């Protein structure tokens, strides 16, 4: 495309001129000498001028100095008030050097005498260039202002994150240590430290999932905030540990705050289930400058651990009750199912002459072997049809999940390995480890048969119940493949024996 065919840039001009002849001369001069396509609007009255600059945006304003009822100073004042960034060039007859200088002082971009229009093109080019540069500077300044605001916000966020724990929004260990040193002055005495440790957080994480564990963390943080004062420094200093700095606080007040926290935990039920936020606490107080703040911290920690030993059993008991109830609900099993398994496995255990310790473990295993199903989706557990391949992969994870839950608490550690192995098969085709024969723990082999029998003789979401006779035939058919053949034989004998005893009782009942 050659230069002749190129479209000229548009220049929109407002001309304040009371002489139509002069306005025409200015327009013709610009058309002949400028490189712009001109759009020039001419006004002569002050009201029209104000209306024009208020309603339209112009690239340039050319103004005569002497006008009906007002002058160039008044026109310039209006421009500075309405559109201060629009270039203003006074194009007038002779007005004197002092007036011209004053115009420039008050903000006029330039002054051009009408008898010297040869300067007008130069003045316009310079004014437009300065306007463009000014707009670019203002744009950059605005961008820098936005960037600076963002940086300020980012810095605030960085400072916040550097001092706070992400999960609870409490202060973190770094801030706690910094404040511990800062507050270690005579002016803050007596200064107390409270140490707290959430009871059974690992068990909650493994039993109910990390989301539930995070909920407990957040709720404990809320309780601590509600029970402490504005000036107290509440920090999460470890996975399940909290530290509170209490400046100008004696031992009695520290104990009162601990009691308040304990009462708040007891009266709180997390989302209406039976998992209570429970935290063991201890405290210690520095009363003179001779004592070391670190020694006071250690004393508070030792006090907390002593309290934790006293509370551990009740806290774990509460969590275990909750886990058991959740397991029954999630696995769609019933307490009756657990009782039937306890009865069946006890009969086998007695027949195998197991000692009391193993019989007790067998009873606990019968109740909690499916504890890992708490980690399986409800959609899978309650599905009425057959599971697809992906769903089976998920379902087969429950022995491992159960193993982790059992490992998380001393009460279940003795049966953890039996939970892990209760879906292994005698022929090695089970899961999760593919163990064979007597490599499978004895109690896992016992629960495998009893659980399968009870499952077959009771309805499931995906099938109807078998008769006891059909279930017995199925057990017998799978001895040596799925089940331990010796335990299978004993099981069949014991079930038949129980059937005969029940029939005898029924006859006696009828005769009576």
C-alpha positions as CSV (number, residue, x, y, z in Angstrom):
1,X,0.0,0.0,0.0
2,X,1.6,3.4,-1.1
3,X,1.6,6.5,1.1
4,X,-1.2,8.2,-1.0
5,X,-3.7,5.4,-0.2
6,X,-2.9,5.3,3.5
7,X,-5.7,6.6,5.7
8,X,-4.8,9.8,7.6
9,X,-5.1,9.8,11.4
10,X,-8.1,11.7,12.6
11,X,-7.6,14.9,14.7
12,X,-10.6,16.1,16.6
13,X,-10.4,19.8,17.4
14,X,-12.6,22.2,19.3
15,X,-12.1,25.8,18.1
16,X,-13.2,28.6,20.4
17,X,-13.5,31.5,18.0
18,X,-16.0,34.4,17.6
19,X,-14.9,35.2,14.1
20,X,-16.2,32.8,11.4
21,X,-13.7,34.1,9.0
22,X,-10.7,33.4,11.3
23,X,-12.1,30.0,12.1
24,X,-12.3,29.2,8.4
25,X,-8.8,30.4,7.8
26,X,-7.4,28.3,10.6
27,X,-9.3,25.2,9.3
28,X,-8.1,25.7,5.7
29,X,-4.5,26.2,6.9
30,X,-4.5,23.0,8.9
31,X,-6.1,21.0,6.1
32,X,-3.4,22.2,3.7
33,X,-0.4,21.8,6.0
34,X,-1.1,19.0,8.5
35,X,-1.0,15.3,8.1
36,X,-4.3,14.7,9.8
37,X,-7.9,14.3,8.8
38,X,-9.5,17.2,10.6
39,X,-12.8,17.1,12.5
40,X,-13.1,20.7,13.8
41,X,-16.1,22.0,15.8
42,X,-16.4,25.7,16.4
43,X,-18.1,27.6,19.2
44,X,-18.0,31.2,20.3
45,X,-20.0,31.4,23.6
46,X,-18.8,30.4,27.0
47,X,-21.9,28.2,27.7
48,X,-21.5,26.4,24.4
49,X,-17.8,25.9,25.1
50,X,-18.4,24.4,28.5
51,X,-21.1,22.1,27.0
52,X,-18.7,20.9,24.3
53,X,-15.8,20.0,26.6
54,X,-18.2,18.4,29.0
55,X,-20.0,16.2,26.5
56,X,-17.2,15.3,24.0
57,X,-13.5,14.3,24.2
58,X,-11.3,16.4,21.9
59,X,-7.7,15.8,20.9
60,X,-6.9,19.5,20.9
61,X,-8.5,22.9,21.9
62,X,-7.6,26.1,19.9
63,X,-8.9,29.2,21.6
64,X,-9.0,32.9,20.8
65,X,-8.2,35.2,23.7
66,X,-10.8,37.9,23.4
67,X,-14.3,36.4,23.3
68,X,-17.9,37.7,23.9
69,X,-18.3,38.0,27.7
70,X,-15.1,36.1,28.6
71,X,-11.5,35.6,27.7
72,X,-8.7,33.0,27.2
73,X,-8.0,32.8,31.0
74,X,-11.6,31.9,31.7
75,X,-11.6,29.3,28.9
76,X,-8.3,27.8,30.2
77,X,-9.8,27.6,33.7
78,X,-12.8,25.6,32.3
79,X,-10.4,23.2,30.5
80,X,-8.3,22.6,33.6
81,X,-11.5,21.9,35.6
82,X,-13.1,19.5,33.0
83,X,-10.4,18.0,30.8
84,X,-7.0,19.0,32.2
85,X,-5.1,16.6,29.9
86,X,-6.4,18.1,26.7
87,X,-3.8,20.4,25.0
88,X,-4.9,24.1,25.0
89,X,-3.3,26.5,22.4
90,X,-4.2,30.1,22.4
91,X,-4.6,31.4,18.8
92,X,-5.2,35.1,18.9
93,X,-4.3,38.5,17.7
94,X,-1.6,40.4,19.6
95,X,-2.2,40.2,23.3
96,X,1.2,41.4,24.7
97,X,4.1,39.5,26.1
98,X,2.9,39.7,29.7
99,X,-0.5,38.2,29.0
100,X,1.1,35.4,26.8
101,X,3.5,34.5,29.6
102,X,0.7,34.5,32.2
103,X,-1.3,32.1,29.9
104,X,1.6,29.7,29.8
105,X,2.0,29.9,33.5
106,X,-1.6,29.0,34.1
107,X,-1.3,25.9,31.9
108,X,-1.8,26.9,28.3
109,X,0.3,24.5,26.1
110,X,1.3,27.3,23.7
111,X,0.4,30.7,22.2
112,X,0.3,31.4,18.5
113,X,-0.4,34.8,16.9
114,X,-3.0,34.8,14.1
115,X,-0.6,36.6,11.8
116,X,2.0,33.9,12.3
117,X,0.0,30.7,11.7
118,X,3.2,29.1,10.3
119,X,4.0,28.2,13.9
120,X,0.6,26.5,14.5
121,X,1.5,23.2,12.9
122,X,4.7,23.0,15.0
123,X,2.8,24.0,18.1
124,X,0.1,21.4,17.5
125,X,2.7,18.6,16.8
126,X,4.6,19.5,20.0
127,X,1.4,19.7,22.0
128,X,0.1,16.3,20.8
129,X,3.5,14.7,21.4
130,X,3.6,16.1,25.0
131,X,0.0,15.0,25.5
132,X,0.8,11.5,24.3
133,X,3.9,11.3,26.5
134,X,1.9,12.6,29.5
135,X,-0.8,10.0,28.9
136,X,1.8,7.3,28.6
137,X,3.4,8.4,31.9
138,X,0.1,8.6,33.6
139,X,-0.8,5.1,32.3
140,X,2.5,3.7,33.5
141,X,2.0,5.5,36.9
142,X,-1.5,4.0,37.2
143,X,0.0,0.5,36.3
144,X,2.7,1.0,38.8
145,X,0.2,2.0,41.4
146,X,-1.8,-1.2,40.8
147,X,1.4,-3.2,40.9
148,X,2.5,-1.5,44.1
149,X,-0.9,-2.2,45.7
150,X,-0.7,-5.9,44.6
151,X,2.9,-6.0,46.0
152,X,1.7,-4.5,49.3
153,X,-1.1,-7.1,49.5
154,X,1.3,-9.9,48.5
155,X,3.8,-8.7,51.2
156,X,1.0,-8.6,53.8
157,X,0.0,-12.2,52.7
158,X,3.6,-13.3,52.9
159,X,4.1,-11.8,56.3
160,X,0.8,-13.4,57.4
161,X,1.8,-16.8,56.1
162,X,5.2,-16.5,57.6
163,X,3.7,-16.0,61.0
164,X,0.5,-18.1,60.8
165,X,-0.4,-21.8,60.5
166,X,-2.2,-22.5,57.2
167,X,-4.8,-24.9,58.5
168,X,-6.0,-23.0,61.6
169,X,-4.9,-19.4,61.0
170,X,-3.3,-19.4,64.5
171,X,0.2,-18.3,64.9
172,X,2.9,-20.8,64.0
173,X,6.0,-22.2,65.8
174,X,8.3,-19.5,64.4
175,X,6.1,-16.7,65.7
176,X,5.6,-18.4,69.0
177,X,9.4,-18.7,69.6
178,X,9.9,-15.0,68.6
179,X,7.2,-13.8,70.9
180,X,8.4,-16.0,73.7
181,X,11.8,-14.2,73.6
182,X,10.2,-10.7,73.1
183,X,7.8,-11.2,76.1
184,X,10.6,-12.5,78.4
185,X,11.0,-9.2,80.3
186,X,10.4,-8.1,83.8
187,X,7.5,-5.8,82.6
188,X,5.5,-8.9,81.5
189,X,5.8,-10.9,84.7
190,X,4.2,-13.1,85.8
191,X,4.1,-14.8,82.4
192,X,2.4,-18.2,81.9
193,X,2.6,-20.8,79.2
194,X,-0.1,-23.3,78.3
195,X,0.8,-26.3,76.3
196,X,-2.0,-28.4,74.6
197,X,-2.0,-31.7,72.7
198,X,-5.1,-33.0,70.8
199,X,-6.0,-36.5,71.9
200,X,-6.2,-39.2,69.3
201,X,-5.7,-37.0,66.2
202,X,-3.9,-39.7,64.3
203,X,-6.7,-42.2,65.1
204,X,-9.3,-39.6,63.9
205,X,-7.2,-39.1,60.7
206,X,-7.0,-42.8,60.0
207,X,-10.5,-43.7,61.2
208,X,-12.5,-40.9,59.8
209,X,-10.1,-39.4,57.2
210,X,-7.8,-36.4,57.2
211,X,-10.7,-34.1,56.4
212,X,-12.3,-35.0,59.7
213,X,-8.9,-34.5,61.4
214,X,-8.6,-31.1,59.9
215,X,-12.1,-30.2,61.1
216,X,-11.1,-31.2,64.6
217,X,-7.9,-29.0,64.4
218,X,-10.0,-26.0,63.2
219,X,-12.6,-26.5,65.9
220,X,-9.9,-26.8,68.6
221,X,-8.4,-23.6,67.3
222,X,-11.8,-21.8,67.6
223,X,-12.2,-23.1,71.1
224,X,-8.7,-21.8,72.1
225,X,-9.5,-18.4,70.6
226,X,-12.9,-18.1,72.4
227,X,-11.4,-19.0,75.7
228,X,-8.3,-16.8,75.6
229,X,-7.8,-13.0,75.7
230,X,-7.0,-10.6,72.9
231,X,-3.4,-10.2,74.0
232,X,-2.6,-13.9,74.4
233,X,-0.4,-15.5,71.7
234,X,-2.2,-18.7,70.6
235,X,0.0,-20.9,68.3
236,X,0.0,-24.3,66.6
237,X,3.5,-25.4,67.3
238,X,3.3,-29.0,66.0
239,X,1.0,-31.4,64.2
240,X,-1.4,-31.8,67.1
241,X,0.3,-29.4,69.6
242,X,-0.6,-25.9,70.6
243,X,1.2,-23.3,72.7
244,X,-0.3,-20.2,74.4
245,X,1.7,-17.3,75.8
246,X,-0.1,-15.4,78.5
247,X,1.7,-12.2,79.5
248,X,1.0,-10.7,82.9
249,X,-0.9,-13.8,83.9
250,X,-0.4,-15.8,87.1
251,X,-0.8,-19.5,87.7
252,X,-4.4,-19.3,88.9
253,X,-5.6,-17.4,85.8
254,X,-3.7,-19.9,83.6
255,X,-5.5,-22.8,85.3
256,X,-8.8,-21.0,84.9
257,X,-8.2,-20.7,81.2
258,X,-7.3,-24.4,80.9
259,X,-10.5,-25.3,82.7
260,X,-12.5,-23.1,80.4
261,X,-10.9,-24.8,77.4
262,X,-11.6,-28.3,78.8
263,X,-15.3,-27.4,79.5
264,X,-15.7,-26.0,76.0
265,X,-14.3,-29.2,74.5
266,X,-16.7,-31.4,76.6
267,X,-19.8,-29.4,75.7
268,X,-19.0,-29.4,71.9
269,X,-20.1,-32.2,69.5
270,X,-18.5,-32.0,66.1
271,X,-21.4,-32.0,63.6
272,X,-23.7,-34.0,65.9
273,X,-21.5,-37.2,65.8
274,X,-19.6,-38.6,68.8
275,X,-16.1,-37.3,67.9
276,X,-15.3,-34.6,70.6
277,X,-12.5,-32.1,70.2
278,X,-10.4,-33.3,73.1
279,X,-7.1,-31.6,74.2
280,X,-4.8,-32.4,77.1
281,X,-3.3,-29.3,78.7
282,X,-0.6,-28.3,81.1
283,X,0.7,-24.9,82.2
284,X,3.6,-23.3,84.1
285,X,4.4,-19.7,85.2
286,X,7.5,-17.6,85.3
287,X,7.3,-15.3,88.4
288,X,10.8,-13.7,88.5
289,X,13.6,-12.7,86.1
290,X,16.0,-15.5,87.4
291,X,13.9,-18.2,85.9
292,X,14.5,-19.3,82.3
293,X,11.6,-19.0,79.9
294,X,12.7,-22.2,78.2
295,X,12.5,-24.0,81.5
296,X,9.0,-22.7,82.1
297,X,8.1,-23.9,78.6
298,X,9.5,-27.4,79.4
299,X,7.6,-27.5,82.7
300,X,4.3,-26.7,80.9
301,X,5.1,-29.4,78.4
302,X,5.8,-32.0,81.1
303,X,2.6,-30.9,82.8
304,X,0.7,-31.5,79.6
305,X,2.1,-35.0,79.1
306,X,1.2,-36.0,82.6
307,X,-2.4,-34.8,81.9
308,X,-2.4,-36.7,78.6
309,X,-1.6,-40.0,80.3
310,X,-4.5,-39.5,82.6
311,X,-7.0,-38.6,79.8
312,X,-5.7,-40.9,77.1
313,X,-7.9,-43.9,77.9
314,X,-11.2,-42.0,78.0
315,X,-10.3,-40.0,74.9
316,X,-9.5,-43.1,72.9
317,X,-12.5,-44.9,74.3
318,X,-14.8,-42.1,73.0
319,X,-13.1,-42.2,69.6
320,X,-13.3,-46.0,69.4
321,X,-17.0,-46.0,70.2
322,X,-17.4,-43.4,67.4
323,X,-15.3,-45.5,65.0
324,X,-17.3,-48.6,65.7
325,X,-20.6,-46.9,65.2
326,X,-19.4,-45.3,62.0
327,X,-18.1,-48.6,60.7
328,X,-21.4,-50.3,61.2
329,X,-23.2,-47.5,59.5
330,X,-20.8,-47.2,56.5
331,X,-20.5,-50.9,55.9
332,X,-24.2,-51.5,56.2
333,X,-23.6,-54.1,58.8
334,X,-25.5,-54.4,62.1
335,X,-24.6,-55.1,65.7
336,X,-26.4,-58.4,65.2
337,X,-23.9,-59.3,62.4
338,X,-21.0,-58.7,64.8
339,X,-22.7,-60.7,67.5
340,X,-23.2,-63.7,65.1
341,X,-19.6,-63.5,64.1
342,X,-18.4,-63.4,67.7
343,X,-20.5,-66.5,68.4
344,X,-19.3,-68.4,65.3
345,X,-15.6,-67.6,65.7
346,X,-15.7,-68.3,69.4
347,X,-17.0,-71.8,68.7
348,X,-14.1,-72.4,66.2
349,X,-11.6,-70.9,68.6
350,X,-12.7,-73.2,71.5
351,X,-12.6,-76.2,69.1
352,X,-9.0,-75.2,68.2
353,X,-8.2,-74.9,71.9
354,X,-7.1,-71.3,71.6
355,X,-5.9,-69.6,74.8
356,X,-7.8,-66.7,76.4
357,X,-5.6,-64.0,74.9
358,X,-6.3,-65.3,71.3
359,X,-10.0,-65.7,72.1
360,X,-10.2,-62.1,73.2
361,X,-8.4,-61.0,70.0
362,X,-10.8,-63.1,68.0
363,X,-13.8,-61.4,69.6
364,X,-12.3,-57.9,68.9
365,X,-11.5,-59.0,65.3
366,X,-15.1,-60.2,64.8
367,X,-16.3,-56.8,65.7
368,X,-13.9,-54.7,63.8
369,X,-12.4,-56.7,60.9
370,X,-14.2,-54.4,58.4
371,X,-13.1,-51.2,60.0
372,X,-11.3,-50.2,56.8
373,X,-14.7,-49.8,55.0
374,X,-15.0,-46.4,56.6
375,X,-12.6,-45.3,53.9
376,X,-14.7,-46.6,51.0
377,X,-17.2,-44.5,49.1
378,X,-20.9,-45.0,50.1
379,X,-21.7,-45.4,46.4
380,X,-19.6,-48.5,46.3
381,X,-20.7,-49.9,49.7
382,X,-24.4,-49.5,48.9
383,X,-24.3,-50.4,45.2
384,X,-27.2,-52.9,44.4
385,X,-25.5,-54.4,41.3
386,X,-22.1,-55.9,40.7
387,X,-19.0,-53.7,41.2
388,X,-17.0,-52.8,38.1
389,X,-13.2,-53.2,37.9
390,X,-12.5,-49.7,39.2
391,X,-14.9,-50.2,42.1
392,X,-13.3,-53.5,43.0
393,X,-9.9,-51.9,43.1
394,X,-11.3,-49.3,45.6
395,X,-13.1,-52.0,47.6
396,X,-10.0,-54.1,47.9
397,X,-8.2,-51.3,49.7
398,X,-10.2,-51.7,52.9
399,X,-8.0,-54.3,54.6
400,X,-5.0,-51.9,54.2
401,X,-7.1,-48.9,55.4
402,X,-8.2,-51.0,58.4
403,X,-4.7,-52.0,59.2
404,X,-3.6,-48.3,59.3
405,X,-6.5,-47.5,61.6
406,X,-5.7,-50.4,63.9
407,X,-2.1,-49.4,64.0
408,X,-3.0,-45.9,65.2
409,X,-4.3,-47.0,68.6
410,X,-2.9,-49.2,71.2
411,X,-6.3,-50.9,71.7
412,X,-6.3,-52.3,68.2
413,X,-2.6,-52.9,67.5
414,X,-2.9,-56.6,68.6
415,X,-5.4,-57.3,65.7
416,X,-3.9,-55.0,63.0
417,X,-2.3,-57.8,61.1
418,X,-5.4,-60.0,61.3
419,X,-7.5,-57.1,59.9
420,X,-4.9,-56.8,57.0
421,X,-5.1,-60.5,56.1
422,X,-8.9,-61.3,56.5
423,X,-9.4,-61.4,52.8
424,X,-6.4,-63.6,51.9
425,X,-7.3,-67.0,50.4
426,X,-5.8,-70.5,51.2
427,X,-4.8,-70.8,47.5
428,X,-3.0,-67.4,47.4
429,X,-5.6,-65.7,45.2
430,X,-6.7,-63.3,47.9
431,X,-5.7,-59.7,48.7
432,X,-3.9,-57.5,49.5
433,X,-0.7,-59.6,49.8
434,X,-1.6,-62.9,48.1
435,X,-0.6,-65.0,51.1
436,X,-1.0,-68.8,50.9
437,X,-1.9,-71.6,53.4
438,X,-0.6,-71.2,56.9
439,X,1.2,-68.0,55.9
440,X,-2.1,-66.4,56.5
441,X,-2.6,-65.7,60.3
442,X,-4.8,-68.2,62.0
443,X,-7.3,-65.6,63.3
444,X,-7.7,-64.2,59.8
445,X,-8.4,-67.7,58.4
446,X,-11.1,-68.2,61.1
447,X,-12.8,-64.8,60.5
448,X,-12.7,-65.4,56.7
449,X,-14.9,-68.5,56.9
450,X,-17.3,-67.1,59.6
451,X,-17.7,-63.8,57.7
452,X,-18.4,-65.5,54.4
453,X,-21.0,-67.8,55.9
454,X,-22.8,-65.0,57.6
455,X,-22.7,-62.9,54.4
456,X,-24.2,-65.7,52.4
457,X,-27.0,-66.4,54.9
458,X,-28.1,-62.8,55.1
459,X,-29.3,-60.4,52.5
460,X,-27.0,-57.9,50.8
461,X,-27.8,-54.8,48.6
462,X,-26.7,-56.8,45.6
463,X,-28.3,-60.3,46.3
464,X,-30.7,-62.3,48.3
465,X,-29.7,-64.6,51.2
466,X,-28.9,-68.2,50.7
467,X,-30.3,-71.0,52.9
468,X,-28.0,-72.3,55.6
469,X,-27.8,-75.6,53.7
470,X,-26.7,-73.8,50.5
471,X,-24.1,-71.7,52.4
472,X,-22.7,-74.9,54.0
473,X,-22.3,-76.5,50.6
474,X,-20.6,-73.4,49.4
475,X,-18.1,-73.4,52.3
476,X,-17.4,-77.2,51.8
477,X,-16.9,-76.7,48.1
478,X,-14.3,-73.9,48.7
479,X,-12.3,-75.7,51.4
480,X,-8.7,-76.0,50.2
481,X,-9.1,-73.1,47.8
482,X,-10.6,-70.1,49.5
483,X,-10.7,-71.5,53.0
484,X,-8.4,-73.5,55.4
485,X,-9.7,-77.1,54.9
486,X,-9.2,-78.0,58.6
487,X,-10.9,-74.9,59.9
488,X,-13.6,-75.4,57.3
489,X,-14.3,-78.9,58.6
490,X,-14.4,-77.7,62.2
491,X,-16.7,-74.8,61.2
492,X,-19.2,-77.1,59.4
493,X,-19.2,-79.4,62.4
494,X,-19.8,-76.6,64.8
495,X,-22.6,-75.0,62.8
496,X,-24.3,-78.3,62.4
497,X,-23.9,-78.9,66.1
498,X,-25.5,-75.5,66.8
499,X,-28.3,-76.3,64.4
500,X,-29.0,-79.6,66.2
501,X,-28.9,-77.9,69.6
502,X,-31.3,-75.2,68.4
503,X,-33.7,-77.8,67.1
504,X,-33.6,-79.6,70.4
505,X,-34.4,-76.4,72.3
506,X,-37.2,-75.7,69.9
507,X,-38.8,-79.1,70.5
508,X,-38.5,-78.6,74.3
509,X,-40.1,-75.2,74.0
510,X,-43.0,-76.5,71.9
511,X,-43.6,-79.4,74.3
512,X,-43.6,-77.0,77.3
